[in-house]
Amino acid sequence: MDLRRLVIAGTASGVGKTTVAVGLMGALAAKGLIVQGFKAGPDYIDPGFHTAAAGRPSRNLDPWMLPADTVREVFLRGCRGADIAIIEGVMGLYDGLGPEGEGSTARLAKLLDAPVILVVDVRGMSASAAAVVLGFKTLDPTVNLAGVILTFAGSARHAALVREAVEEKTGVPVLGALKRDLTLCLPERHLGLVPVYETAGLPERIGLIATAFAEATDLDALLRVADAPPVPGPGRAVFPAHPLPPRVRIAVARDAAFSFYYPENLELLAAFGAELAFFSPLKEITLPPGTAGLYLGGGFPEVFAKQLAANVPLRHAVKGAIAGGMPVIAECGGLLYLCEEIEYNGTAYPLAGVLPARAVLTGRLQRLGYAEAEAVEESCLCRRGEMIRGHVFHYSRLNWRRPRPPAAYRLRFNSGAVQEDGAVLGNLTAAYLHLHFLSRPETAARFVDFCRGYAERVD
């Protein structure tokens, strides 16, 4: 597929990659281009801002969780009908797992043969920025470092000094410079940026960022360097060539409290015959009619604990459905929702009461990282011993009452740490682990089959 594409990479986290990516997407969309956004790695929040800026659902590209062929498949599926793809990197350009940088933005850029724009925060330096860019250029000459965008410039004069040094010493063109402006910064909290659902005045804010970006950069030059060779199709596709017709209804919680889903997870369920019915646990008092399976994704149930606790009819409906054998996936925020109660900012709120546990939000990160997961028990997702990949990122901990249900997974982290996660209770699989179904597509097919079996039993 012949498609213009750019990777927006950074020298480190916090240099303004998301602002640059959102600004570029918004500016190109304002010019009438159809823009497809992507995020390197497992982050759920940044893609929400891409989606708002580009008007198309952004997608994750993760070369650790997925094989190279599958990454290309996700990319090509997402780019259908688009004029240009903008891929926001993760952390610094070369940061990944181990000395070879597995899962890094650089590895993704090479996998997609995509030109890289390096975002450099120039606070506190001028000519030294050239040394930074030169280091990134020479560390791996097979990475196509096609341009630089400066961020947090103190003035036009400061930006000009940096531009002159970078271009003279490295030969890499500086294609834009954003001045230090707090109005362009997106708000943050404990899991990163505040999600789009909660960002006040989002369209106006994105419009402001896009306008500032267009004024501070050479969009025509960015479009020229975005030209790249075709991306080859996957040798073996994950998605079936002929999706099954809808044969069972699966309810998917989606609102401000539950918004963390990989689009491909939902699309793969649909390809195997699921009719997805989206609903809001914050607002709706029953599950959608005909529900035969439930997917409670990640998000911020702690922030909305008071509203979730007040929706007593839905809590009872979910608990009753699980007790009746309905197949359920609960990931991270969904896991918390199924606990007896959650403590947030010193107040305890009652929740669904399915799991004999109390969730406590702490002020400290409890776990972050990719995980290879081994299924400990037979479940609606996996057979015992099967492996699947995912990631965890949470500030909460669970205090279990005895007897505790069997764990869902045994997680193996890159650090060598091993930890049991979650619980299997009948047809419920609940865990902190955010699964990527494309790392084991049979998981999605198995869940749909379990839901279909449940539907046939209760009909």
Residue, then its C-alpha position, 0 to 999 in steps of 0.5 A: m500500500d503506497l501511503r504517506r506516513l510519518v513517525i513522531a518520535g521524541t528524545a524522551s518522554g515529556v518532550g511534547k510528542t502528543t502535542v506535536a502529533v495532535g497538532l499535525m493531525g489537526a492541521l492536515a485535517a484542516k487542509g482537507l486531508i484524510v488523516q489516520g492516527f496511530k500510537a506506538g505501544p499500549d497506551y489507550i489515552d493518547p489515541g483518544f486525542h488523535t481520534a478527536a484531531a483526525g476524525r477517525p479512530s486512532r489505533n495502537l501499533d505494538p511490535w512487542m505484543l504483536p508479530a511483525d506481520t500483524v502490526r502491518e495488518v493493523f496498519l494497513r487495515g487502519c489506513r484504508g481510505a486515508d491520505i496520510a498516517i501519523i504515528e506517535g511514538v512512545m518514550g524516546l525513539y530507541d527506548g524499548l525492552g532490553p538492549e535491542g529495544e524490542g517494542s521501541t519506536a525505532r523498531l516500529a519505524k523500520l518495520l513500516d519503512a516510515p520517515v521519522i520526525l524527532v521532537v526535541d525539547v530545547r529548554g536550557m540549550s541552543a547549539s547543544a541540541a545539535a549534539v542530541v540530534l547527531g546522536f539520534k541520527t548516528l546511533d542507528p543509521t538504518v532509521n530514516l531520521a527525516g526532520v526535527i521539530l523543536t518544542f519549548a523554544g523560549s523565543a524566535r531568536h532562540a529557535a533560530l539559533v537552535r535551527e542553525a546549529v542542528e542543520e549545520k552540524t547534522g544535515v537534518p532539516v528543522l521543520g518547525a519550532l513550537k514556542r513555550d506555551l502552557t495553553l498548548c499543553l494537555p492536562e495530566r493525572h496518574l495514568g498520563l493525560v486526562p482522557v478525552y471524555e474528561t477534557a473540557g473544551l476539547p474541540e477548541r483546545i485541539g483547534l488551538i493546537a492545530t493552528a499554532f502548529a500550522e503557524a510554527t511549522d512547514l506543513d508542505a515540507l512535512l508532507r514531502v518527507a512523508d513520502a515512503p515506499p509501499v508497506p507490504g501486506p501480511g503473509r498470513a492475516v489474522f482477520p478472517a477473509h469472510p467475517l461471520p454474520p452476527r450470531v450473539r450479542i455482547a455488551v461492551a461498557r463504554d463511557a467516561a469510566f470505561s474507555f480503554y479498548y483496542p479497536e482490533n479487540l472489538e473488531l475481532l470479536a465482531a469478525f467471529g460473529a459478535e454483535l457489539a452493544f455499547f452501553s454506559p454503566l454510569k447512566e443505564i440501569t440494565l444490560p442491553p436486551g439480549t446480552a449473552g456476554l459482557y466486556l468491561g474494559g479498562g478506564f477510571p472507575e475510581v474517578f466515577a466511583k460515586q456515580l457507579a455506586a449509585n447505579v444500584p440496578l445495574r450493579h445488581a444486574v451485572k452480579g446476577a448475570i455473572a451468577g447465572g453463568m454469563p461469560v464476562i471479560a473484565e480488564c483492570g477498571g472492569l476488575l475494580y468494578l466487580c469488587e465489593e467496594i473501592e476506596y478512593n481519596g479516603t472514601a469507600y464506595p460499594l460496587a458490583g460485589v462479584l469478587p471477594a475483594r476490596a480495591v484501594l487506590t494508592g498514591r503509588l504506581q503498583r505495576l507497569g509493563y508488558a507481560e507474557a500471560e499463562a492461563v492458570e485456569e480454564s476460562c471463557l478466554c483460554r485453556r489452562g496453560e495457553m499463552i497470550r500477551g498484554h500489559v498492566f498499568h495500575y495504581s490500585r491494589l486488591n485486598w482479597r478475602r478468603p477463600r480467594p478464587p483461582a487466579a486467571y493468569r501467571l504473568r511473566f514480566n521482562s524484569g523476570a518477576v512472576q506474579e499471579d493476576g486476577a481471578v476466574l469465577g465460573n465464566l468470568t475472567a477478571a484481571y489487571l491484564h489488558l489483553h491484545f487479542l491479536s496476540r492470540p486470535e483464538t481467544a476472541a473466537r473462544f469467547v464468542d463461542f462461550c457467549r453463543g453457548y450461554a445464549e442457547r442455554v438461556d433461550 
